[in-house]
Amino acid sequence: MRKRYFGRTALFIITAAFALLFLTPTVLTITNSFMTQSEIAANYGMIFDMTRPGVGTYVADSVNLKLMPDIITVDQYATVLFRSPEYIGMIWNSIILVVPIVVFQVGIASFAAYSFTRYRGKFKNFLFFFYIVLMLMPYQVTIVPNFLVADWLGILGSRWAVLFPGIFAPFSVFLLTKFMRRIPTALIEAAKLDGANEWQIFVKVCIPQCRSALYSIAILVFIDYWNMVELPLILLDSRDAQPMSVFLSTINAEEAGIAFAVAVVYMIPPLLLFLHGEEALVEGITHSGSVKG
Amino acid sequence: MNTRVKNYMRKLNKRQRETINGFLWLAPSLIGVGIFYIIPYFSVIYYSVIQSPLNPNFVFLDNFISLFQNRAFMDGASNTLRFSLMAVPLAVVLSLLLALILEAKIPLKSYFRTFFLSPLMVPVASVILIWQVLFHPRGAINELLMFFGFSGIDWMQSDQSLLVVVILFIWKNLGFFMILFMAALSNIPKDILETAETEGAGPIRQLVYIKLRYLSPTLLFVTILSLINSFKIFREVYLLTGAYPYGDLYMIQHFMNNVFQTLDYQRLAAAAVVMTLAMIAIIAILFLAENRFGRDVEE
C-alpha cells in the first residue's frame, strides 16, 4: 500500500513539473510585457539586434530570461493601444479575416452537416468521404488550387482570396456531421409528427442539440485562422493587409520593446474564448473521436 | 391499378423530393468547395502534365521528373518527412502517457488538463519571442547547460534546430491529443478491466492487451491529426527563423513559397499532385494498419 502511495506521489510531481514547463512560455510572455523598454533592450537586445548590428544602445553580453520585471510599467500597452495605430491596424486585419471565416464556415457547415445527417445514400456517403479526404490535405496542396481560382476571379492579393477558401474549408462540416449524427432519430421523428418542416427541425431541434459542438468548433476554427501564416503570405500581396500572426515574425530591433505587449494583446481573444468555453471545447474534442464513420 | 400507380408515384416523388431537399441543404457548401477547391484542382492536374500555359503540349511526366531532380524540393520534402517521423510518434506516445497518468486519480486533475490544453489556445506568434530567448546561442537554455558544465549549442543554426521545432510542436499539440485519449480511455468497458484484474493481469498487461486495442481508433485519429498538424509546422519555423532558415528546417512550404514567387505553374502543380498522392498513400496505410490491429475488439 505504501509503495503505491509513493508511486502516485512521484507521478503527481512529474506531472506538475511538466505542467509548469507547459505554462512557462505563456507566463513569461505576459510578465515580460510589463518591462520597461530599456530593460527589454538590456535583457534581450542581442536577439533582436542580430539582423541589424549596432542599433541597440545598451546590450548585455548574454540574454537574460527574467520572470519578473525590475520595474513594472504599462507603458508598452499604452503605445500599442493608443500611440501607434499600425499595431491596432494589424490586429484589425486579423479580426476582419478571422471573424467572417469562423461565422460563415460554421454556418454553411451546419447546413451541410444537416444534409449529411438527414439524407443518406451511396452518393452522399461518397461525398462525405470526399470531404474527409479534402480535410486531410495539407495547406501545401490546397493552396495551389486556392491560388489559381483567386487568380481567375481577379481577387488575388485582396482579402477575398483568403476569406473564400477559409469559409469553404471542410473541417467544420466533418466535425459537425459527427455531432449531428449523434442526435437521437426519435427526437427528429417526434418533431416531424408534430408537423415541423425541415427548416423547423433544423432550427428548433438540431441546432439547440449541437450548441456546445458549434461553440467548440467555432473556437477551433478561430484559433487555427488566428494563427494563419501560409495563406496570407501567399495570397495577400501588401504588407499592410497582413494579419498580426505574420507580422510578429518580422519584429526587429526598434520594435523589440513593444513586441511582448503586442504579443499579449494578440493572445487575449483566444485566451478569453478558451477560459469561457473550456468545458464546451473539451466536450467537443472528446466527441470528435475518430475519422471513421 | 390506378391507386397502385398513384402510390408508386407518390413514393418516387417523395424519394426524389428527399434527394433534392438533401442537395439543397448541401448546396452552399458544395458550390463553394467546388469553386475554390475541386474545379481548380482539375486544372492543377492539367498544369502538371503540360509544358506551360502558353505552350500547352502534353508532356506527361516531364514536370514530375524535373521536380524530383530539384534539390530544393527534395530537401524540403525530406526535411518535412524527417520532422514528421520524429514529431508524430513522440506526440502520440507522450500524449497517451499523459492521459494514462491523468486517468489514474491524481489530485488537481482538472487544473492539469487546463494547463496542458492552454498552449492550443495561445497563438504561436505570441510566444515566439520567448522561444527565441530560450534557444538563442546565449539564451536561457544554454546558460542552464553551461551552469551544469556542458557547452552551449547554437540551437537554431545546427542539427539541433529540428529538435527545437519538435519540442514546440509537442508543446502546442499535446493537450489536444491527451484529451482525445482520455475520452477513449473512459469509454473502455469497466467490467473487462475488472475481470482482467481479478485474474491477475497487472497494469502493463492490461494496457497492452486491453486498453491499446480499445484505443486503436483513437490512435489512428490522433496519428492522422498530428500528421496533418506536422505539415503545418512551417508556421512555427517561419515565425522562429523567417523565410531563410537553417538547412535542416527548410520545409516543403518554403519551397512552395519560393515557387509561388516565380509563378512556375508547372512546378507548383506537379508538387501539389505529388503531395496529394503521398497523403492519400499515408492515410490509406494508417487505415489498413488500424483495421488489422483493432479487428479483435470490433468483432
Interface residues (C-beta under 8 A of the other chain):
Chain A: R8 L11 F12 I14 T15 A16 F18 A19 L20 F22 L23 T24 P25 T26 L28 T29 N32 Y44 M46 I47 D61 S62 V63 L65 I108 A109 F111 A112 Y114 S115 F116 R118 Y119 G121 K124 L127 Y131 V133 L134 L136 M137 P138 Y139 Q140 V141 T142 I143 V144 P145 N146 F147 L148 V149 W152 F164 P165 I167 F168 P170 V173 E198 F202 I219 I223 W226 N227 M228 V229 E230 L233 I234 M244 S245 V246 L248 S249 T250 I251 A259 F260 A263 V264 Y266 M267 P270 L271 L273 F274 E278 L281 V282 I285 T286 H287 S288 G289 S290 V291 K292
Chain B: E18 T19 N21 G22 F23 L24 W25 L26 P28 S29 L30 G32 V33 I35 F36 Y37 I38 I39 P40 Y41 S43 V44 L98 I101 L102 A104 I106 P107 L108 Y111 F112 R113 T114 F115 F116 L117 S118 P119 L120 M121 V122 P123 V124 A125 S126 V127 I128 L129 I130 W131 Q132 V133 L134 H136 R138 G139 A140 E143 W171 L174 G175 F176 I179 L180 M182 A183 A184 P217 T218 L220 F221 I224 I228 F231 K232 F234 R235 Y238 L239 L240 G242 I252 Q253 M256 N257 F260 L268 A269 A271 A272 M275 T276 M279 I280 I283
